[in-house]
Amino acid sequence: MLYAMYLATAQYAQHSHEESVNLKRLTSLKEALDLFDDFDWEGQAVEAQKLQKVSPTLSIQAENGDDLVWVSVGMNPGGSLFFVTECTVQKGMKSILFGLIKRPNYVGSYNDGASKEMARKVIEEFFDLRDSKGGV
């Protein structure tokens, strides 16, 4: 059986907006969730608060380049963490301008101020959406 491939990248607190690190190639939801669970969300949020450069972000992109999920962490003034997430998966094409033009049809979600549990569920949603379109 062939598995879809994904590339996981991270943008850590010390990075500039143009920098990121390739972490590893993934083939399963379990690998993605393990990576999410192992990411030092709190440590990175504290460091980001000090450095004031970027919000630490974990991204997982499908090999087709069109499908992407990312989770970013920030810190509220009281010290609690909040997560921002986005998940986009291309689901075929849609017609616009009375069918004269076709463009990709994306589905997904965006959350600002999510909990860690909600952010983790967005990664699950991403893999569910990819599976529903045949994993390609």
Chimera marker file (.cmm) of the C-alpha trace (Angstrom):
<marker_set name="trace">
<marker id="1" x="0.000" y="0.000" z="0.000" r="1" g="1" b="0" radius="0.5"/>
<marker id="2" x="1.292" y="3.458" z="-0.886" r="1" g="1" b="0" radius="0.5"/>
<marker id="3" x="1.136" y="6.165" z="1.750" r="1" g="1" b="0" radius="0.5"/>
<marker id="4" x="0.927" y="9.882" z="1.203" r="1" g="1" b="0" radius="0.5"/>
<marker id="5" x="4.030" y="11.744" z="2.283" r="1" g="1" b="0" radius="0.5"/>
<marker id="6" x="4.092" y="14.895" z="4.344" r="1" g="1" b="0" radius="0.5"/>
<marker id="7" x="6.880" y="17.262" z="5.322" r="1" g="1" b="0" radius="0.5"/>
<marker id="8" x="6.874" y="18.622" z="8.851" r="1" g="1" b="0" radius="0.5"/>
<marker id="9" x="8.636" y="21.928" z="9.427" r="1" g="1" b="0" radius="0.5"/>
<marker id="10" x="9.042" y="24.178" z="12.444" r="1" g="1" b="0" radius="0.5"/>
<marker id="11" x="9.580" y="27.846" z="12.933" r="1" g="1" b="0" radius="0.5"/>
<marker id="12" x="11.125" y="28.355" z="16.358" r="1" g="1" b="0" radius="0.5"/>
<marker id="13" x="11.076" y="31.482" z="18.501" r="1" g="1" b="0" radius="0.5"/>
<marker id="14" x="14.584" y="32.540" z="17.449" r="1" g="1" b="0" radius="0.5"/>
<marker id="15" x="13.826" y="32.377" z="13.716" r="1" g="1" b="0" radius="0.5"/>
<marker id="16" x="13.018" y="35.268" z="11.431" r="1" g="1" b="0" radius="0.5"/>
<marker id="17" x="9.824" y="35.154" z="9.376" r="1" g="1" b="0" radius="0.5"/>
<marker id="18" x="11.734" y="33.660" z="6.427" r="1" g="1" b="0" radius="0.5"/>
<marker id="19" x="13.390" y="30.861" z="8.421" r="1" g="1" b="0" radius="0.5"/>
<marker id="20" x="12.170" y="27.383" z="9.278" r="1" g="1" b="0" radius="0.5"/>
<marker id="21" x="13.627" y="23.938" z="9.890" r="1" g="1" b="0" radius="0.5"/>
<marker id="22" x="12.658" y="20.744" z="8.092" r="1" g="1" b="0" radius="0.5"/>
<marker id="23" x="11.911" y="18.301" z="10.898" r="1" g="1" b="0" radius="0.5"/>
<marker id="24" x="11.029" y="15.047" z="9.177" r="1" g="1" b="0" radius="0.5"/>
<marker id="25" x="8.949" y="13.289" z="6.576" r="1" g="1" b="0" radius="0.5"/>
<marker id="26" x="5.716" y="11.784" z="7.856" r="1" g="1" b="0" radius="0.5"/>
<marker id="27" x="3.399" y="9.110" z="6.489" r="1" g="1" b="0" radius="0.5"/>
<marker id="28" x="0.725" y="8.874" z="9.179" r="1" g="1" b="0" radius="0.5"/>
<marker id="29" x="-1.537" y="10.734" z="11.554" r="1" g="1" b="0" radius="0.5"/>
<marker id="30" x="0.163" y="8.994" z="14.481" r="1" g="1" b="0" radius="0.5"/>
<marker id="31" x="3.552" y="10.404" z="13.456" r="1" g="1" b="0" radius="0.5"/>
<marker id="32" x="2.027" y="13.874" z="13.133" r="1" g="1" b="0" radius="0.5"/>
<marker id="33" x="0.354" y="13.692" z="16.546" r="1" g="1" b="0" radius="0.5"/>
<marker id="34" x="3.563" y="12.403" z="18.146" r="1" g="1" b="0" radius="0.5"/>
<marker id="35" x="5.408" y="15.370" z="16.643" r="1" g="1" b="0" radius="0.5"/>
<marker id="36" x="2.725" y="17.739" z="17.976" r="1" g="1" b="0" radius="0.5"/>
<marker id="37" x="2.909" y="16.165" z="21.442" r="1" g="1" b="0" radius="0.5"/>
<marker id="38" x="6.725" y="16.346" z="21.509" r="1" g="1" b="0" radius="0.5"/>
<marker id="39" x="6.890" y="20.006" z="20.401" r="1" g="1" b="0" radius="0.5"/>
<marker id="40" x="7.904" y="22.243" z="23.332" r="1" g="1" b="0" radius="0.5"/>
<marker id="41" x="4.911" y="24.567" z="23.041" r="1" g="1" b="0" radius="0.5"/>
<marker id="42" x="5.308" y="26.231" z="26.423" r="1" g="1" b="0" radius="0.5"/>
<marker id="43" x="9.080" y="26.637" z="26.205" r="1" g="1" b="0" radius="0.5"/>
<marker id="44" x="8.832" y="28.090" z="22.713" r="1" g="1" b="0" radius="0.5"/>
<marker id="45" x="6.022" y="30.476" z="23.744" r="1" g="1" b="0" radius="0.5"/>
<marker id="46" x="8.104" y="31.771" z="26.671" r="1" g="1" b="0" radius="0.5"/>
<marker id="47" x="11.131" y="32.220" z="24.389" r="1" g="1" b="0" radius="0.5"/>
<marker id="48" x="9.006" y="33.976" z="21.752" r="1" g="1" b="0" radius="0.5"/>
<marker id="49" x="7.678" y="36.360" z="24.407" r="1" g="1" b="0" radius="0.5"/>
<marker id="50" x="11.278" y="37.284" z="25.301" r="1" g="1" b="0" radius="0.5"/>
<marker id="51" x="12.629" y="37.590" z="21.752" r="1" g="1" b="0" radius="0.5"/>
<marker id="52" x="9.557" y="39.186" z="20.122" r="1" g="1" b="0" radius="0.5"/>
<marker id="53" x="10.426" y="37.732" z="16.693" r="1" g="1" b="0" radius="0.5"/>
<marker id="54" x="7.951" y="35.083" z="15.496" r="1" g="1" b="0" radius="0.5"/>
<marker id="55" x="5.244" y="32.858" z="16.903" r="1" g="1" b="0" radius="0.5"/>
<marker id="56" x="6.590" y="29.312" z="17.066" r="1" g="1" b="0" radius="0.5"/>
<marker id="57" x="4.821" y="27.221" z="14.448" r="1" g="1" b="0" radius="0.5"/>
<marker id="58" x="4.602" y="23.573" z="13.501" r="1" g="1" b="0" radius="0.5"/>
<marker id="59" x="3.549" y="22.987" z="9.875" r="1" g="1" b="0" radius="0.5"/>
<marker id="60" x="2.686" y="19.802" z="8.017" r="1" g="1" b="0" radius="0.5"/>
<marker id="61" x="2.423" y="20.018" z="4.247" r="1" g="1" b="0" radius="0.5"/>
<marker id="62" x="1.357" y="17.241" z="1.902" r="1" g="1" b="0" radius="0.5"/>
<marker id="63" x="3.742" y="16.290" z="-0.872" r="1" g="1" b="0" radius="0.5"/>
<marker id="64" x="1.349" y="17.784" z="-3.446" r="1" g="1" b="0" radius="0.5"/>
<marker id="65" x="2.139" y="21.198" z="-1.968" r="1" g="1" b="0" radius="0.5"/>
<marker id="66" x="-1.516" y="22.239" z="-1.897" r="1" g="1" b="0" radius="0.5"/>
<marker id="67" x="-2.617" y="20.775" z="1.423" r="1" g="1" b="0" radius="0.5"/>
<marker id="68" x="-1.305" y="22.296" z="4.631" r="1" g="1" b="0" radius="0.5"/>
<marker id="69" x="-1.993" y="22.417" z="8.344" r="1" g="1" b="0" radius="0.5"/>
<marker id="70" x="-0.148" y="24.654" z="10.758" r="1" g="1" b="0" radius="0.5"/>
<marker id="71" x="-0.327" y="25.338" z="14.465" r="1" g="1" b="0" radius="0.5"/>
<marker id="72" x="1.194" y="28.394" z="16.076" r="1" g="1" b="0" radius="0.5"/>
<marker id="73" x="1.474" y="29.230" z="19.776" r="1" g="1" b="0" radius="0.5"/>
<marker id="74" x="1.363" y="32.503" z="21.664" r="1" g="1" b="0" radius="0.5"/>
<marker id="75" x="1.131" y="33.615" z="25.261" r="1" g="1" b="0" radius="0.5"/>
<marker id="76" x="-1.640" y="35.686" z="26.826" r="1" g="1" b="0" radius="0.5"/>
<marker id="77" x="-0.666" y="38.515" z="29.234" r="1" g="1" b="0" radius="0.5"/>
<marker id="78" x="-1.595" y="36.251" z="32.159" r="1" g="1" b="0" radius="0.5"/>
<marker id="79" x="0.861" y="33.595" z="30.977" r="1" g="1" b="0" radius="0.5"/>
<marker id="80" x="-1.611" y="31.076" z="29.530" r="1" g="1" b="0" radius="0.5"/>
<marker id="81" x="-0.994" y="29.664" z="26.068" r="1" g="1" b="0" radius="0.5"/>
<marker id="82" x="-3.250" y="30.175" z="23.076" r="1" g="1" b="0" radius="0.5"/>
<marker id="83" x="-3.026" y="28.481" z="19.707" r="1" g="1" b="0" radius="0.5"/>
<marker id="84" x="-3.770" y="29.697" z="16.193" r="1" g="1" b="0" radius="0.5"/>
<marker id="85" x="-4.419" y="27.006" z="13.596" r="1" g="1" b="0" radius="0.5"/>
<marker id="86" x="-5.164" y="26.743" z="9.918" r="1" g="1" b="0" radius="0.5"/>
<marker id="87" x="-5.997" y="23.690" z="7.861" r="1" g="1" b="0" radius="0.5"/>
<marker id="88" x="-6.518" y="23.802" z="4.086" r="1" g="1" b="0" radius="0.5"/>
<marker id="89" x="-7.109" y="20.873" z="1.763" r="1" g="1" b="0" radius="0.5"/>
<marker id="90" x="-7.833" y="21.157" z="-1.953" r="1" g="1" b="0" radius="0.5"/>
<marker id="91" x="-11.064" y="19.320" z="-2.816" r="1" g="1" b="0" radius="0.5"/>
<marker id="92" x="-11.242" y="19.369" z="-6.586" r="1" g="1" b="0" radius="0.5"/>
<marker id="93" x="-11.962" y="22.386" z="-8.736" r="1" g="1" b="0" radius="0.5"/>
<marker id="94" x="-14.809" y="24.881" z="-8.727" r="1" g="1" b="0" radius="0.5"/>
<marker id="95" x="-16.180" y="26.961" z="-11.551" r="1" g="1" b="0" radius="0.5"/>
<marker id="96" x="-16.450" y="30.724" z="-11.318" r="1" g="1" b="0" radius="0.5"/>
<marker id="97" x="-17.650" y="33.402" z="-13.724" r="1" g="1" b="0" radius="0.5"/>
<marker id="98" x="-20.436" y="31.227" z="-15.131" r="1" g="1" b="0" radius="0.5"/>
<marker id="99" x="-18.099" y="28.285" z="-15.628" r="1" g="1" b="0" radius="0.5"/>
<marker id="100" x="-15.542" y="30.184" z="-17.697" r="1" g="1" b="0" radius="0.5"/>
<marker id="101" x="-12.809" y="29.782" z="-15.123" r="1" g="1" b="0" radius="0.5"/>
<marker id="102" x="-11.958" y="26.871" z="-12.878" r="1" g="1" b="0" radius="0.5"/>
<marker id="103" x="-9.911" y="27.243" z="-9.738" r="1" g="1" b="0" radius="0.5"/>
<marker id="104" x="-8.994" y="25.006" z="-6.818" r="1" g="1" b="0" radius="0.5"/>
<marker id="105" x="-11.695" y="24.509" z="-4.221" r="1" g="1" b="0" radius="0.5"/>
<marker id="106" x="-10.194" y="24.558" z="-0.729" r="1" g="1" b="0" radius="0.5"/>
<marker id="107" x="-11.885" y="23.384" z="2.454" r="1" g="1" b="0" radius="0.5"/>
<marker id="108" x="-10.596" y="23.646" z="5.961" r="1" g="1" b="0" radius="0.5"/>
<marker id="109" x="-10.659" y="25.768" z="9.065" r="1" g="1" b="0" radius="0.5"/>
<marker id="110" x="-9.013" y="28.657" z="10.863" r="1" g="1" b="0" radius="0.5"/>
<marker id="111" x="-9.010" y="29.117" z="14.647" r="1" g="1" b="0" radius="0.5"/>
<marker id="112" x="-7.608" y="32.019" z="16.605" r="1" g="1" b="0" radius="0.5"/>
<marker id="113" x="-7.334" y="31.472" z="20.348" r="1" g="1" b="0" radius="0.5"/>
<marker id="114" x="-7.746" y="27.703" z="20.364" r="1" g="1" b="0" radius="0.5"/>
<marker id="115" x="-6.717" y="25.450" z="23.248" r="1" g="1" b="0" radius="0.5"/>
<marker id="116" x="-3.920" y="22.918" z="22.884" r="1" g="1" b="0" radius="0.5"/>
<marker id="117" x="-6.517" y="20.130" z="22.640" r="1" g="1" b="0" radius="0.5"/>
<marker id="118" x="-8.375" y="21.981" z="19.862" r="1" g="1" b="0" radius="0.5"/>
<marker id="119" x="-5.108" y="22.600" z="18.007" r="1" g="1" b="0" radius="0.5"/>
<marker id="120" x="-4.309" y="18.882" z="18.163" r="1" g="1" b="0" radius="0.5"/>
<marker id="121" x="-7.757" y="18.088" z="16.751" r="1" g="1" b="0" radius="0.5"/>
<marker id="122" x="-7.053" y="20.344" z="13.751" r="1" g="1" b="0" radius="0.5"/>
<marker id="123" x="-4.175" y="18.037" z="12.802" r="1" g="1" b="0" radius="0.5"/>
<marker id="124" x="-6.601" y="15.113" z="13.007" r="1" g="1" b="0" radius="0.5"/>
<marker id="125" x="-9.073" y="17.081" z="10.839" r="1" g="1" b="0" radius="0.5"/>
<marker id="126" x="-6.353" y="17.656" z="8.245" r="1" g="1" b="0" radius="0.5"/>
<marker id="127" x="-5.641" y="13.939" z="7.933" r="1" g="1" b="0" radius="0.5"/>
<marker id="128" x="-9.382" y="13.141" z="7.870" r="1" g="1" b="0" radius="0.5"/>
<marker id="129" x="-9.910" y="15.609" z="5.014" r="1" g="1" b="0" radius="0.5"/>
<marker id="130" x="-6.939" y="14.169" z="3.129" r="1" g="1" b="0" radius="0.5"/>
<marker id="131" x="-8.256" y="10.627" z="3.637" r="1" g="1" b="0" radius="0.5"/>
<marker id="132" x="-11.720" y="11.622" z="2.390" r="1" g="1" b="0" radius="0.5"/>
<marker id="133" x="-10.209" y="12.750" z="-0.907" r="1" g="1" b="0" radius="0.5"/>
<marker id="134" x="-8.175" y="9.578" z="-1.306" r="1" g="1" b="0" radius="0.5"/>
<marker id="135" x="-4.997" y="10.727" z="0.459" r="1" g="1" b="0" radius="0.5"/>
<marker id="136" x="-3.627" y="12.452" z="-2.618" r="1" g="1" b="0" radius="0.5"/>
<link id1="1" id2="2" r="1" g="1" b="0" radius="0.2"/>
<link id1="2" id2="3" r="1" g="1" b="0" radius="0.2"/>
<link id1="3" id2="4" r="1" g="1" b="0" radius="0.2"/>
<link id1="4" id2="5" r="1" g="1" b="0" radius="0.2"/>
<link id1="5" id2="6" r="1" g="1" b="0" radius="0.2"/>
<link id1="6" id2="7" r="1" g="1" b="0" radius="0.2"/>
<link id1="7" id2="8" r="1" g="1" b="0" radius="0.2"/>
<link id1="8" id2="9" r="1" g="1" b="0" radius="0.2"/>
<link id1="9" id2="10" r="1" g="1" b="0" radius="0.2"/>
<link id1="10" id2="11" r="1" g="1" b="0" radius="0.2"/>
<link id1="11" id2="12" r="1" g="1" b="0" radius="0.2"/>
<link id1="12" id2="13" r="1" g="1" b="0" radius="0.2"/>
<link id1="13" id2="14" r="1" g="1" b="0" radius="0.2"/>
<link id1="14" id2="15" r="1" g="1" b="0" radius="0.2"/>
<link id1="15" id2="16" r="1" g="1" b="0" radius="0.2"/>
<link id1="16" id2="17" r="1" g="1" b="0" radius="0.2"/>
<link id1="17" id2="18" r="1" g="1" b="0" radius="0.2"/>
<link id1="18" id2="19" r="1" g="1" b="0" radius="0.2"/>
<link id1="19" id2="20" r="1" g="1" b="0" radius="0.2"/>
<link id1="20" id2="21" r="1" g="1" b="0" radius="0.2"/>
<link id1="21" id2="22" r="1" g="1" b="0" radius="0.2"/>
<link id1="22" id2="23" r="1" g="1" b="0" radius="0.2"/>
<link id1="23" id2="24" r="1" g="1" b="0" radius="0.2"/>
<link id1="24" id2="25" r="1" g="1" b="0" radius="0.2"/>
<link id1="25" id2="26" r="1" g="1" b="0" radius="0.2"/>
<link id1="26" id2="27" r="1" g="1" b="0" radius="0.2"/>
<link id1="27" id2="28" r="1" g="1" b="0" radius="0.2"/>
<link id1="28" id2="29" r="1" g="1" b="0" radius="0.2"/>
<link id1="29" id2="30" r="1" g="1" b="0" radius="0.2"/>
<link id1="30" id2="31" r="1" g="1" b="0" radius="0.2"/>
<link id1="31" id2="32" r="1" g="1" b="0" radius="0.2"/>
<link id1="32" id2="33" r="1" g="1" b="0" radius="0.2"/>
<link id1="33" id2="34" r="1" g="1" b="0" radius="0.2"/>
<link id1="34" id2="35" r="1" g="1" b="0" radius="0.2"/>
<link id1="35" id2="36" r="1" g="1" b="0" radius="0.2"/>
<link id1="36" id2="37" r="1" g="1" b="0" radius="0.2"/>
<link id1="37" id2="38" r="1" g="1" b="0" radius="0.2"/>
<link id1="38" id2="39" r="1" g="1" b="0" radius="0.2"/>
<link id1="39" id2="40" r="1" g="1" b="0" radius="0.2"/>
<link id1="40" id2="41" r="1" g="1" b="0" radius="0.2"/>
<link id1="41" id2="42" r="1" g="1" b="0" radius="0.2"/>
<link id1="42" id2="43" r="1" g="1" b="0" radius="0.2"/>
<link id1="43" id2="44" r="1" g="1" b="0" radius="0.2"/>
<link id1="44" id2="45" r="1" g="1" b="0" radius="0.2"/>
<link id1="45" id2="46" r="1" g="1" b="0" radius="0.2"/>
<link id1="46" id2="47" r="1" g="1" b="0" radius="0.2"/>
<link id1="47" id2="48" r="1" g="1" b="0" radius="0.2"/>
<link id1="48" id2="49" r="1" g="1" b="0" radius="0.2"/>
<link id1="49" id2="50" r="1" g="1" b="0" radius="0.2"/>
<link id1="50" id2="51" r="1" g="1" b="0" radius="0.2"/>
<link id1="51" id2="52" r="1" g="1" b="0" radius="0.2"/>
<link id1="52" id2="53" r="1" g="1" b="0" radius="0.2"/>
<link id1="53" id2="54" r="1" g="1" b="0" radius="0.2"/>
<link id1="54" id2="55" r="1" g="1" b="0" radius="0.2"/>
<link id1="55" id2="56" r="1" g="1" b="0" radius="0.2"/>
<link id1="56" id2="57" r="1" g="1" b="0" radius="0.2"/>
<link id1="57" id2="58" r="1" g="1" b="0" radius="0.2"/>
<link id1="58" id2="59" r="1" g="1" b="0" radius="0.2"/>
<link id1="59" id2="60" r="1" g="1" b="0" radius="0.2"/>
<link id1="60" id2="61" r="1" g="1" b="0" radius="0.2"/>
<link id1="61" id2="62" r="1" g="1" b="0" radius="0.2"/>
<link id1="62" id2="63" r="1" g="1" b="0" radius="0.2"/>
<link id1="63" id2="64" r="1" g="1" b="0" radius="0.2"/>
<link id1="64" id2="65" r="1" g="1" b="0" radius="0.2"/>
<link id1="65" id2="66" r="1" g="1" b="0" radius="0.2"/>
<link id1="66" id2="67" r="1" g="1" b="0" radius="0.2"/>
<link id1="67" id2="68" r="1" g="1" b="0" radius="0.2"/>
<link id1="68" id2="69" r="1" g="1" b="0" radius="0.2"/>
<link id1="69" id2="70" r="1" g="1" b="0" radius="0.2"/>
<link id1="70" id2="71" r="1" g="1" b="0" radius="0.2"/>
<link id1="71" id2="72" r="1" g="1" b="0" radius="0.2"/>
<link id1="72" id2="73" r="1" g="1" b="0" radius="0.2"/>
<link id1="73" id2="74" r="1" g="1" b="0" radius="0.2"/>
<link id1="74" id2="75" r="1" g="1" b="0" radius="0.2"/>
<link id1="75" id2="76" r="1" g="1" b="0" radius="0.2"/>
<link id1="76" id2="77" r="1" g="1" b="0" radius="0.2"/>
<link id1="77" id2="78" r="1" g="1" b="0" radius="0.2"/>
<link id1="78" id2="79" r="1" g="1" b="0" radius="0.2"/>
<link id1="79" id2="80" r="1" g="1" b="0" radius="0.2"/>
<link id1="80" id2="81" r="1" g="1" b="0" radius="0.2"/>
<link id1="81" id2="82" r="1" g="1" b="0" radius="0.2"/>
<link id1="82" id2="83" r="1" g="1" b="0" radius="0.2"/>
<link id1="83" id2="84" r="1" g="1" b="0" radius="0.2"/>
<link id1="84" id2="85" r="1" g="1" b="0" radius="0.2"/>
<link id1="85" id2="86" r="1" g="1" b="0" radius="0.2"/>
<link id1="86" id2="87" r="1" g="1" b="0" radius="0.2"/>
<link id1="87" id2="88" r="1" g="1" b="0" radius="0.2"/>
<link id1="88" id2="89" r="1" g="1" b="0" radius="0.2"/>
<link id1="89" id2="90" r="1" g="1" b="0" radius="0.2"/>
<link id1="90" id2="91" r="1" g="1" b="0" radius="0.2"/>
<link id1="91" id2="92" r="1" g="1" b="0" radius="0.2"/>
<link id1="92" id2="93" r="1" g="1" b="0" radius="0.2"/>
<link id1="93" id2="94" r="1" g="1" b="0" radius="0.2"/>
<link id1="94" id2="95" r="1" g="1" b="0" radius="0.2"/>
<link id1="95" id2="96" r="1" g="1" b="0" radius="0.2"/>
<link id1="96" id2="97" r="1" g="1" b="0" radius="0.2"/>
<link id1="97" id2="98" r="1" g="1" b="0" radius="0.2"/>
<link id1="98" id2="99" r="1" g="1" b="0" radius="0.2"/>
<link id1="99" id2="100" r="1" g="1" b="0" radius="0.2"/>
<link id1="100" id2="101" r="1" g="1" b="0" radius="0.2"/>
<link id1="101" id2="102" r="1" g="1" b="0" radius="0.2"/>
<link id1="102" id2="103" r="1" g="1" b="0" radius="0.2"/>
<link id1="103" id2="104" r="1" g="1" b="0" radius="0.2"/>
<link id1="104" id2="105" r="1" g="1" b="0" radius="0.2"/>
<link id1="105" id2="106" r="1" g="1" b="0" radius="0.2"/>
<link id1="106" id2="107" r="1" g="1" b="0" radius="0.2"/>
<link id1="107" id2="108" r="1" g="1" b="0" radius="0.2"/>
<link id1="108" id2="109" r="1" g="1" b="0" radius="0.2"/>
<link id1="109" id2="110" r="1" g="1" b="0" radius="0.2"/>
<link id1="110" id2="111" r="1" g="1" b="0" radius="0.2"/>
<link id1="111" id2="112" r="1" g="1" b="0" radius="0.2"/>
<link id1="112" id2="113" r="1" g="1" b="0" radius="0.2"/>
<link id1="113" id2="114" r="1" g="1" b="0" radius="0.2"/>
<link id1="114" id2="115" r="1" g="1" b="0" radius="0.2"/>
<link id1="115" id2="116" r="1" g="1" b="0" radius="0.2"/>
<link id1="116" id2="117" r="1" g="1" b="0" radius="0.2"/>
<link id1="117" id2="118" r="1" g="1" b="0" radius="0.2"/>
<link id1="118" id2="119" r="1" g="1" b="0" radius="0.2"/>
<link id1="119" id2="120" r="1" g="1" b="0" radius="0.2"/>
<link id1="120" id2="121" r="1" g="1" b="0" radius="0.2"/>
<link id1="121" id2="122" r="1" g="1" b="0" radius="0.2"/>
<link id1="122" id2="123" r="1" g="1" b="0" radius="0.2"/>
<link id1="123" id2="124" r="1" g="1" b="0" radius="0.2"/>
<link id1="124" id2="125" r="1" g="1" b="0" radius="0.2"/>
<link id1="125" id2="126" r="1" g="1" b="0" radius="0.2"/>
<link id1="126" id2="127" r="1" g="1" b="0" radius="0.2"/>
<link id1="127" id2="128" r="1" g="1" b="0" radius="0.2"/>
<link id1="128" id2="129" r="1" g="1" b="0" radius="0.2"/>
<link id1="129" id2="130" r="1" g="1" b="0" radius="0.2"/>
<link id1="130" id2="131" r="1" g="1" b="0" radius="0.2"/>
<link id1="131" id2="132" r="1" g="1" b="0" radius="0.2"/>
<link id1="132" id2="133" r="1" g="1" b="0" radius="0.2"/>
<link id1="133" id2="134" r="1" g="1" b="0" radius="0.2"/>
<link id1="134" id2="135" r="1" g="1" b="0" radius="0.2"/>
<link id1="135" id2="136" r="1" g="1" b="0" radius="0.2"/>
</marker_set>
